[in-house]
Amino acid sequence: MSRIAGLLLAAGRGTRFGGDKLNAMLAGRPVGCHAAATAGQVPLAWRFAVVAEGDAPPGFTAIRNPVGGQGRSLARGVAAARQVGADAVLVMLADMPLVSPAHLERLLACFQGPDTLAVSRADGTRSPPALIGRRWFDVLERLGGDRGAQDLLADAVPIDARPEELMDIDTVSDLDRARQWLEQGSSLVSGDRVPAIGND
């Protein structure tokens, strides 16, 4: 059985949102709780949450990154995954509340050992969540600043998702669009409520 670590990135500053976007309410719970709840519904050997401050959700181990930056968060999370002996990391963003467990399971099904590279895609655009094998941990641990693993994932196997699933909440307008989409008859994935986590 593969040893895959879930890595939830939740340590950004949310400057474009103008406030604590992960604690903004969406469908009755904070934005940041949705991704954590979804990650809890798929088989992962470990679950890490990279946070600027505060606690990680139940079932997650907190990794601190007080200075923010997606690249630095990814590097710190991957270092933790390496330390426990993970074969791969499933990278998720806490500001993507509409990703379904089914989509995460499709990504996990792509695991083919240390060379694994699989990324989500909608309308031709690649984005997290992504599954990255151990071979690439050295590359990820050298990341810094705000740039994530885009260059590495350009050659990854694409796993298609509905565009709304890969919506990320960067601005208040994005949050409004997510609410409108939900009000049109769709629903978020089910899952136990979890406390809000740090901003990303």
Secondary structure, DSSP 8 states (H G I E B T S, - for coil): ---EEEEEEE----TTTTS-GGGSEETTEEHHHHHHHHHTTS--SEEEEEESSS---TT-EEEE-TT--HHHHHHHHHHHHHHHT-SEEEEEETT-TT--HHHHHHHHTT--STT-EEEEEETTEEEEEEEEEGGGHHHHHT--TT--SHHHHTTSEEEE--GGGG----SHHHHHHHHHHHHTT---------------
